Amino acid sequence: MSNNPSAAFQAKSFDEVGPNGREPILGGKLRERAVWVDESTCIGCTYCNSVASNTFSMEPDMGRARAFRQDGDTTEIIQEAIDTCPVNCIHWVNFEDLDKLRIQLEEQGVYPLGMLPKISRRIKPDQKT
């Protein structure tokens, strides 16, 4: 055994033959699409979390739903959760689009439910008496 720490940087990574944790697996089958919650339009009703609790949770800081697992529930249960959403903020998307959608959401900015966004200056109407 060598005491050369640079060997760790020279080692080849193994080829990923099986699941790598990035794709959802349910019963050994790969799901074709991912589920995405547009948190900017979510109203925090908790319906999706009640129907598909192994897929959706309520994000504690913002009070909005988030898909935290792609393989938590069956496709049918996830679709039922999507159908119960009163504002239609849950969508089936391609897995490749998840990172792009997350970045767009971060750029847009999402505020906690019940809180107004911070503004740099207030607009005060003229006071006429």
Buried (B, 14 or more C-beta within 10 A) or exposed (E): EEEEEEEEEEEEEEEEEEEEEEEBEBEEEEBEBBBBBBBBEBBBBBBBBEBBBBBBBBBEEBBBBBBEEBBBBBBEBBBBBBEBBEEEBBBBBEBEBBEEBEEEBEEEEBEBEEEEEEEEEEEEEEEEE
